[in-house]
């Protein structure tokens, strides 16, 4: 399982193997993973692709006694087959390690789990990573669901894990994508603040290592990185102007000194002899310099046998243009495989159960999942639940909608039937021969009467067996025919069939009414507009405009306050300069003490002209600054109130960009929204038409069944009634069993909640009871 110490165990195994004189090597899907395996377990490792090239070149696994394949569940089965075939030739022992419940192979998968079952492989079950008991419990539930063979059990256990995370405040439910990402980035700012405040050269690497921002798609990662970069730019963490570089597909990337970046392409410089350090896909660091030749210097921290080291390398524009570099604050869950951090902030949209499990197991202290409720809920969900009543209601709705997106997951399986495990002891399939053999009575002296009696008994037994078989055939035929009846109407009792016919007639009428309403709505939306999507667009425009006005008002108030403060600062500087000048002139007057004509003339000029001018300017300056000082508290109050009335500062840039994008071509957006409303109305009309047609077909089948029963002979009617009675009993038994199981699960959940609440309460002894204990 995740965080159980697989790499640590491999370090001990390597010591044992090498102690016997064996040569140990490692393999991984990614170059960085191979480097980490070497650094953490001491096993010299390289990529699967490199080993396959060696096999193709002829060297293969020669000279390797043990090959450890890390994260084997992510290895394509075709590549694993090539390694196993080569190991059979060279006698190399293949040791795959991994977790089938985490990220799966990008290609053909399922082989690692099958091999583990076949050889009865060892399993590490103790979680040594998560420090929070609640997180451990949730992950245990999730893992139990992933290991379950029944889809119903898997779904129920995964829902229990989601509820546990929600109870532990590890899930945040936003409205849309922007609101949810804003919450995530606000928490990211809080989580990274200790590292940013440290101000040490190592702090940026500590932050990247200990605060992970994860998402399931590259589009979400790019969006998070773009906003995080703007936030860092506003805080002065990026130096100098942006430099734009070409990327594959006609895209560009803006880079500046201080940018968080991630290496996306392997460059084996040490192997080629053009550098001392390899630049490997997956390294994360920051830009320390951009040269005049547009080369970019990137600094990252990489693991090594002697501990982590900080490395700097220059990357060329051609390397960046080939897709070798991207922004690195956020990354996909697949890119974070094998990483462990204190905090993991996960945008949950687009994750499957395997990816979500891998993401929620990256942390030591806290993992937090962010869900955009409006994107997860369907129109039907929103109509059924109505308006959100509270934050707790929004969270529960988001969790329920999110759980529904995880239900269709399929486990990787082999295409061919899997044989019995070779590690299992063979069971003796031989069945003992019958212990008794009918003995022929060869005794003499038996009369013909006894022989005739036995033959009569045999004939009667044979006749009874035949009648029983015929009855069974009739019953089975009736059950098969009734079970194959259209819409299952054949298995309904007479009362149930009558009730069903009445209900179907009502459904046909309701569906016809809904169809007529949907068609009218479509024509109305196409002609006049006013559909929900268009209204939502108008509301969004108005909301964005209102928020933008509040943002601009806050910015204006802050600018006015800043201008006033600047004027006061400049006035103080001017007053200091004038007072200094006044002192200089007064000192000059004191020094002109003689009665020389030149001295008298200069004294008169100073006392009558220059000194009065300086004092007059001082007085004017004071009069000018007085109202500004008087306005200071009001300006500060206005700035504070306008900022409080505006949305959170972290989303100002997102609001402005979204408003500009929407208003820039609002007519096209409105046409698109109206088109969506018309399409939705068409869809509702098609759904209503399909519902009506199906109800009509089922109603026709029910009427036909009712007529068929009226013409049945009595014996056939009795047989069918018996089948229906048995079917009704079976349904009752299933419902009772489901009710019992549901009640047991509910009781267990209540017990778990009570236990969780008791665990949360601090155990403290009453001071009064402590004082009541007599001293001895």
LINLINVEN-V491169 format. One record per residue. RES is the residue in one letter. PHI is phi in radians with two decimals (none if undefined). PSI is psi as a letter, one per 20 degrees, with the letter a starting at -180 (none if undefined). NEAR is the number of other C-alpha atoms within 8 Angstrom. Layout:
RES/PHI/PSI/NEAR
RES/PHI/PSI/NEAR
This chain:
X/none/r/9
X/-1.13/p/9
X/1.31/j/10
X/-1.64/i/11
X/1.69/k/8
X/-1.08/g/10
X/-1.16/h/9
X/-1.08/g/9
X/-1.12/h/8
X/-1.16/h/9
X/-1.11/g/12
X/-1.17/g/9
X/-1.12/h/8
X/-1.04/g/12
X/-1.01/g/8
X/-1.16/g/8
X/-1.11/g/11
X/-1.14/h/10
X/-1.12/h/7
X/-1.66/j/6
X/1.44/j/6
X/-1.56/q/10
X/-1.61/p/10
X/-1.96/p/14
X/-2.38/r/11
X/-2.26/r/15
X/-2.51/q/14
X/-2.63/r/15
X/-1.25/h/13
X/-2.05/q/9
X/-1.14/h/12
X/-1.15/h/10
X/-1.11/h/10
X/-1.14/g/16
X/-1.10/g/12
X/-1.15/h/11
X/-1.09/h/15
X/-1.16/g/14
X/-1.23/h/13
X/-1.58/h/11
X/-1.93/i/13
X/1.29/j/10
X/-1.74/o/12
X/-1.01/p/9
X/-2.37/q/12
X/-2.58/a/12
X/-1.42/q/12
X/-1.01/g/11
X/-1.05/h/7
X/-1.15/g/8
X/-1.10/h/12
X/-1.14/h/12
X/-1.14/h/9
X/-1.11/g/11
X/-1.11/g/11
X/-1.15/h/8
X/-1.41/i/7
X/1.90/h/6
X/-1.26/g/8
X/1.00/c/12
X/-1.73/j/12
X/-1.06/p/6
X/1.52/i/5
X/-1.91/p/11
X/-1.53/h/10
X/-2.34/p/12
X/-2.04/o/13
X/-1.59/p/12
X/-1.80/o/12
X/-1.42/q/13
X/0.83/l/12
X/-1.16/h/12
X/-1.18/i/17
X/-1.62/i/11
X/-1.47/p/13
X/-1.06/p/11
X/-1.03/h/12
X/-1.19/h/7
X/-1.20/g/10
X/-1.09/h/9
X/-1.09/h/8
X/-1.11/g/9
X/-1.12/g/9
X/-1.16/h/9
X/-1.10/g/8
X/-1.20/h/11
X/-1.13/h/12
X/-1.14/h/8
X/-1.30/g/7
X/-1.68/i/8
X/1.36/j/7
X/-1.37/p/12
X/-1.49/p/8
X/-1.66/p/10
X/-2.09/n/8
X/-1.39/p/10
X/-2.28/q/11
X/2.90/a/9
X/-2.49/o/10
X/-1.11/i/10
X/-1.47/i/10
X/-1.59/b/11
X/-1.02/p/12
X/-1.71/r/11
X/-1.13/q/10
X/-1.22/h/8
X/-1.84/c/6
X/-1.31/p/8
X/-2.28/a/15
X/1.77/i/13
X/-1.17/g/10
X/-1.09/g/12
X/-1.09/h/9
X/-1.14/g/11
X/-1.09/g/8
X/-1.07/h/10
X/-1.20/h/9
X/-1.11/g/11
X/-1.69/j/9
X/0.91/l/9
X/-1.14/q/7
X/-1.22/q/5
X/-2.31/p/5
X/-1.61/p/8
X/-2.04/i/6
X/-1.72/p/6
X/-1.36/o/10
X/-1.91/j/8
X/-1.83/g/9
X/-1.23/p/13
X/-1.60/i/9
X/-1.53/p/8
X/-1.02/h/7
X/-1.14/g/9
X/-1.11/g/11
X/-1.08/g/11
X/-1.13/g/10
X/-1.10/g/13
X/-1.17/h/11
X/-1.10/g/8
X/-1.09/g/12
X/-1.07/g/13
X/-1.19/h/9
X/-1.05/h/10
X/-1.15/g/13
X/-1.14/h/9
X/-1.54/i/8
X/-1.31/q/9
X/-1.45/h/6
X/-1.58/p/6
X/-1.03/h/7
X/-1.14/g/6
X/-1.16/g/10
X/-1.07/g/14
X/-1.15/g/10
X/-1.14/g/9
X/-1.16/h/12
X/-1.17/h/13
X/-1.14/h/9
X/-1.09/g/11
X/-1.11/g/13
X/-1.10/g/11
X/-1.14/h/9
X/-1.09/g/12
X/-1.06/g/13
X/-1.13/h/12
X/-1.16/h/7
X/-1.53/j/8
X/1.04/k/8
X/-1.82/j/11
X/-2.26/p/12
X/-2.06/p/13
X/-1.86/o/13
X/-1.72/a/12
X/-1.50/f/10
X/-1.83/a/10
X/-1.13/g/9
X/-1.14/g/7
X/-1.10/g/10
X/-1.19/g/15
X/-1.16/h/11
X/-1.12/g/10
X/-1.08/g/11
X/-1.07/g/12
X/-1.23/h/10
X/-1.13/g/9
X/-1.18/h/8
X/-1.10/g/11
X/-1.06/g/8
X/-1.18/g/7
X/-1.17/h/9
X/-1.54/i/10
X/-1.03/g/8
X/-1.03/h/7
X/-1.29/h/11
X/-1.17/h/10
X/-1.24/h/6
X/-1.08/h/7
X/1.22/j/7
X/-1.59/q/6
X/-1.03/h/5
X/-1.46/i/6
X/-1.09/h/11
X/-1.14/h/12
X/-1.27/h/10
X/-1.09/g/9
X/-1.10/g/11
X/-1.11/h/11
X/-1.39/h/9
X/-1.83/i/10
X/-2.19/o/14
X/-1.73/p/12
X/-1.95/o/12
X/-2.15/q/15
X/-2.59/r/16
X/-1.61/h/15
X/-2.19/q/8
X/-1.13/h/9
X/-1.10/g/6
X/-1.15/h/9
X/-1.09/g/14
X/-1.07/h/10
X/-1.18/g/8
X/-1.12/g/11
X/-1.12/h/12
X/-1.10/g/8
X/-1.24/g/9
X/-1.06/h/10
X/-1.16/h/9
X/-1.13/h/9
X/-1.10/g/9
X/-1.21/h/10
X/-1.15/g/9
X/-1.12/h/7
X/-1.55/j/6
X/1.32/j/7
X/-1.48/i/8
X/-1.85/p/10
X/-1.86/p/8
X/1.30/a/6
X/-1.35/r/5
X/-1.33/q/7
X/-2.01/p/7
X/-1.70/p/8
X/-2.23/q/11
X/-1.28/q/10
X/-2.26/r/12
X/-1.03/q/8
X/1.46/j/4
X/1.45/j/6
X/-1.44/r/7
X/-2.34/r/8
X/-2.35/p/9
X/-1.69/p/8
X/-2.23/q/9
X/-2.50/r/13
X/-1.12/p/12
X/1.80/i/10
X/-1.08/p/11
X/-1.31/p/11
X/-2.37/r/14
X/-2.32/p/13
X/-1.30/p/14
X/-2.07/j/12
X/-2.56/p/10
X/-1.26/p/11
X/-2.38/n/7
X/-1.42/m/10
X/-1.20/g/12
X/-1.11/h/10
X/-1.17/h/7
X/-1.49/i/7
X/1.38/k/7
X/-1.92/j/7
X/-3.01/r/8
X/-1.55/i/7
X/-2.23/p/9
X/-1.40/q/11
X/-1.78/o/12
X/-2.00/q/13
X/-1.00/p/12
X/2.02/i/9
X/-1.12/p/13
X/-2.18/p/12
X/-2.83/b/15
X/-2.47/q/13
X/-1.46/p/15
X/-1.84/i/10
X/-2.87/q/8
X/-2.27/o/11
X/-1.38/r/8
X/-1.12/h/5
X/-1.51/j/4
X/1.22/j/8
X/-1.26/q/11
X/-2.08/p/13
X/-1.66/p/13
X/-2.03/p/14
X/-1.98/p/12
X/-2.47/r/12
X/-1.94/p/12
X/-2.16/q/9
X/-1.33/q/10
X/-2.57/r/12
X/-1.00/h/8
X/-1.75/j/5
X/1.91/r/7
X/-1.22/q/8
X/-2.30/q/8
X/-1.68/p/8
X/-2.22/q/9
X/-2.17/p/8
X/-2.51/q/9
X/-1.57/p/8
X/-2.01/p/10
X/-1.47/q/9
X/-1.03/h/10
X/-1.15/h/6
X/-1.12/g/10
X/-1.15/g/13
X/-1.13/h/11
X/-1.43/j/8
X/1.61/k/11
X/-1.44/i/11
X/-2.51/q/11
X/-2.51/r/10
X/-1.16/q/11
X/-2.21/j/11
X/-1.15/g/11
X/-1.89/q/13
X/-2.68/r/12
X/-1.29/r/12
X/-1.11/h/12
X/-1.06/h/8
X/-1.23/h/7
X/-1.60/j/11
X/-1.01/p/8
X/1.63/i/6
X/-1.54/q/6
X/-2.33/p/9
X/-2.41/r/12
X/-1.28/h/10
X/-2.24/p/15
X/-2.30/o/16
X/-1.91/o/14
X/-2.10/p/14
X/-1.49/o/13
X/-1.43/i/11
X/-1.15/p/9
X/1.56/j/6
X/-1.61/q/10
X/-1.66/r/9
X/-1.00/h/8
X/-1.17/g/11
X/-1.19/h/13
X/-1.11/g/10
X/-1.09/g/12
X/-1.09/h/13
X/-1.22/g/12
X/-1.33/i/12
X/-1.91/j/11
X/-1.46/i/14
X/-1.75/q/14
X/-1.75/g/11
X/-1.67/g/9
X/-2.77/p/10
X/-2.01/p/13
X/-2.27/p/13
X/-1.86/p/12
X/-2.04/p/16
X/-2.14/p/16
X/-1.45/o/15
X/-1.03/g/14
X/-1.15/h/8
X/-1.43/h/9
X/-1.49/h/12
X/-1.38/q/12
X/-1.49/r/8
X/-1.03/h/6
X/-1.11/g/7
X/-1.07/g/8
X/-1.16/h/10
X/-1.19/g/7
X/-1.19/g/6
X/-1.54/h/7
X/1.34/b/6
X/-1.26/q/5
X/-1.25/p/8
X/-1.61/h/6
X/-2.86/r/6
X/-1.11/h/8
X/-1.12/h/6
X/-1.14/g/9
X/-1.08/h/12
X/-1.14/g/12
X/-1.12/h/8
X/-1.16/g/10
X/-1.13/g/14
X/-1.11/g/12
X/-1.13/g/8
X/-1.17/h/11
X/-1.19/g/10
X/-1.06/h/11
X/-1.12/h/7
X/-1.29/i/9
X/-1.71/i/9
X/-1.34/h/7
X/-1.59/j/5
X/-1.18/q/7
X/-2.10/p/4
X/-1.41/p/5
X/-1.12/p/6
X/-2.30/r/8
X/-1.30/q/9
X/-1.26/h/4
X/-1.54/q/4
X/-1.02/p/5
X/-1.49/p/6
X/-1.25/r/4
X/-1.13/q/6
X/-1.02/p/9
X/-1.26/i/7
X/-1.44/i/7
X/-1.41/p/7
X/-1.12/p/5
X/-1.20/p/4
X/-1.68/q/4
X/-1.26/o/4
X/-1.51/i/4
X/-1.26/p/4
X/-1.72/p/4
X/-1.14/q/5
X/-1.18/q/4
X/-0.91/p/5
X/-1.42/i/5
X/-2.11/q/4
X/-2.15/p/5
X/-1.09/p/4
X/-1.69/p/4
X/-1.36/p/4
X/-1.47/o/4
X/-1.76/j/4
X/-1.12/q/5
X/-1.65/r/4
X/1.70/i/4
X/-1.36/q/7
X/-1.55/r/6
X/-1.07/h/6
X/-1.14/g/6
X/-1.14/g/8
X/-1.11/g/9
X/-1.13/h/8
X/-1.13/g/8
X/-1.15/g/8
X/-1.13/h/8
X/-1.14/g/8
X/-1.09/g/8
X/-1.14/g/8
X/-1.13/g/8
X/-1.16/g/8
X/-1.14/g/8
X/-1.11/g/8
X/-1.13/g/8
X/-1.11/g/8
X/-1.09/h/8
X/-1.14/g/8
X/-1.08/g/8
X/-1.11/h/8
X/-1.16/g/8
X/-1.11/g/8
X/-1.11/h/8
X/-1.13/h/8
X/-1.13/g/8
X/-1.07/g/9
X/-1.13/g/11
X/-1.15/h/8
X/-1.12/g/8
X/-1.14/g/11
X/-1.11/g/10
X/-1.12/g/8
X/-1.13/g/9
X/-1.21/h/12
X/-1.20/h/9
X/-1.59/j/8
X/-1.14/q/9
X/-1.06/p/8
X/1.07/j/6
X/1.20/j/10
X/-1.22/h/12
X/-1.15/h/11
X/-1.54/i/10
X/-1.42/q/10
X/-1.21/r/9
X/-1.05/g/6
X/-1.15/g/7
X/-1.14/h/8
X/-1.14/g/12
X/-1.09/g/8
X/-1.13/h/8
X/-1.13/g/9
X/-1.07/g/11
X/-1.12/g/8
X/-1.13/g/8
X/-1.14/h/12
X/-1.07/g/11
X/-1.16/h/8
X/-1.12/g/10
X/-1.05/g/13
X/-1.14/g/9
X/-1.15/g/8
X/-1.16/h/12
X/-1.12/g/11
X/-1.11/g/8
X/-1.13/h/10
X/-1.11/g/13
X/-1.09/g/9
X/-1.15/g/8
X/-1.16/h/12
X/-1.17/g/11
X/-1.12/h/8
X/-1.13/h/9
X/-1.06/g/12
X/-1.09/h/9
X/-1.16/g/9
X/-1.14/h/13
X/-1.19/h/10
X/-1.56/g/6
X/-2.03/i/6
X/1.30/b/9
X/1.48/j/8
X/-1.33/r/9
X/-1.07/h/7
X/-1.16/g/10
X/-1.15/g/13
X/-1.12/h/9
X/-1.12/h/8
X/-1.15/g/10
X/-1.09/g/8
X/-1.12/h/8
X/-1.12/g/8
X/-1.07/g/11
X/-1.11/g/8
X/-1.13/g/8
X/-1.11/g/11
X/-1.11/g/9
X/-1.12/g/8
X/-1.11/h/11
X/-1.13/h/12
X/-1.09/g/8
X/-1.14/g/13
X/-1.10/g/12
X/-1.16/h/8
X/-1.11/g/9
X/-1.12/g/12
X/-1.14/h/8
X/-1.13/g/8
X/-1.09/g/12
X/-1.19/h/9
X/-1.14/g/8
X/-1.08/g/9
X/-1.11/g/12
X/-1.16/h/8
X/-1.11/g/8
X/-1.09/g/10
X/-1.10/h/9
X/-1.17/g/8
X/-1.09/g/9
X/-1.14/g/11
X/-1.10/g/8
X/-1.12/h/8
X/-1.10/g/10
X/-1.07/g/8
X/-1.13/g/8
X/-1.16/g/8
X/-1.10/g/10
X/-1.07/g/8
X/-1.14/g/8
X/-1.19/h/11
X/-1.13/h/9
X/-1.10/g/8
X/-1.14/h/9
X/-1.08/g/11
X/-1.10/g/8
X/-1.11/g/8
X/-1.18/g/11
X/-1.12/h/9
X/-1.14/h/8
X/-1.14/h/8
X/-1.08/g/11
X/-1.09/h/7
X/-1.32/i/6
X/-1.60/m/10
X/-1.61/i/7
X/-1.37/r/6
X/-1.73/j/6
X/-1.08/q/6
X/-0.99/g/6
X/-1.14/h/6
X/-1.19/g/11
X/-1.10/g/11
X/-1.14/g/8
X/-1.18/h/9
X/-1.09/g/10
X/-1.13/g/9
X/-1.11/g/9
X/-1.21/g/11
X/-1.31/h/10
X/-1.74/h/8
X/-2.08/f/9
X/-1.23/g/10
X/-1.08/g/12
X/-1.05/h/9
X/-1.11/g/8
X/-1.09/g/11
X/-1.16/h/9
X/-1.17/h/8
X/-1.16/h/9
X/-1.08/g/11
X/-1.13/g/8
X/-1.11/g/8
X/-1.10/g/10
X/-1.09/g/8
X/-1.12/h/8
X/-1.25/h/8
X/-1.42/h/11
X/-1.01/g/8
X/-1.15/h/8
X/-1.17/g/10
X/-1.13/h/8
X/-1.13/h/7
X/-1.40/i/8
X/-0.93/g/11
X/-1.02/h/7
X/-1.16/g/7
X/-1.13/g/11
X/-1.11/g/9
X/-1.11/g/8
X/-1.12/g/9
X/-1.13/g/12
X/-1.13/g/8
X/-1.18/h/8
X/-1.16/h/12
X/-1.18/h/11
X/-1.15/h/7
X/-1.33/h/7
X/-1.41/r/11
X/-1.09/r/11
X/-0.97/q/6
X/-1.03/h/6
X/-1.11/h/8
X/-1.85/j/9
X/-1.03/g/11
X/-1.15/h/8
X/-1.13/g/9
X/-1.09/g/11
X/-1.13/g/9
X/-1.17/g/8
X/-1.14/h/9
X/-1.14/g/12
X/-1.11/g/8
X/-1.12/g/8
X/-1.25/g/10
X/-1.27/h/8
X/-1.01/h/6
X/-2.45/m/8
X/-1.20/h/8
X/-1.06/g/6
X/-1.14/g/7
X/-1.11/h/9
X/-1.16/g/10
X/-1.10/g/8
X/-1.12/g/8
X/-1.13/g/11
X/-1.12/h/15
X/-1.10/h/9
X/-1.11/g/9
X/-1.06/g/14
X/-1.13/g/12
X/-1.10/g/8
X/-1.14/h/8
X/-1.13/h/12
X/-1.04/g/11
X/-1.12/g/8
X/-1.13/h/10
X/-1.14/g/13
X/-1.13/h/9
X/-1.13/g/8
X/-1.11/h/12
X/-1.13/g/11
X/-1.12/g/8
X/-1.09/g/10
X/-1.12/g/13
X/-1.10/g/9
X/-1.14/g/8
X/-1.10/h/12
X/-1.15/g/11
X/-1.12/g/8
X/-1.16/h/11
X/-1.11/g/11
X/-1.11/h/8
X/-1.13/h/11
X/-1.15/g/12
X/-1.13/h/9
X/-1.12/g/8
X/-1.13/h/10
X/-1.10/g/9
X/-1.18/h/8
X/-1.11/g/8
X/-1.11/h/8
X/-1.15/h/6
X/-1.72/j/6
X/-1.28/q/8
X/-1.24/q/6
X/-1.01/g/6
X/-1.13/g/6
X/-1.17/h/8
X/-1.11/g/10
X/-1.12/g/8
X/-1.08/g/11
X/-1.15/h/12
X/-1.08/h/9
X/-1.10/g/8
X/-1.08/g/12
X/-1.16/h/11
X/-1.13/g/9
X/-1.11/h/8
X/-1.14/g/9
X/-1.10/h/8
X/-1.11/g/8
X/-1.09/g/8
X/-1.12/g/8
X/-1.08/g/8
X/-1.09/g/8
X/-1.13/g/8
X/-1.12/g/8
X/-1.08/g/8
X/-1.13/g/8
X/-1.12/h/8
X/-1.10/g/8
X/-1.13/g/8
X/-1.10/g/8
X/-1.13/g/8
X/-1.17/h/8
X/-1.11/g/8
X/-1.10/g/8
X/-1.11/g/8
X/-1.12/h/8
X/-1.15/g/8
X/-1.12/g/8
X/-1.09/g/8
X/-1.10/g/8
X/-1.13/g/8
X/-1.12/g/8
X/-1.09/g/8
X/-1.14/g/8
X/-1.11/g/8
X/-1.12/h/8
X/-1.15/h/7
X/-1.15/h/7
X/-1.29/h/6
X/-1.24/p/6
X/-1.18/p/5
X/-1.45/o/4
X/-2.36/q/4
X/-1.58/q/6
X/-1.13/p/6
X/-1.04/h/6
X/-1.11/g/6
X/-1.16/h/8
X/-1.16/h/8
X/-1.24/h/7
X/-1.29/i/6
X/-1.26/p/6
X/-1.21/q/5
X/-1.46/q/3
X/-2.04/none/2
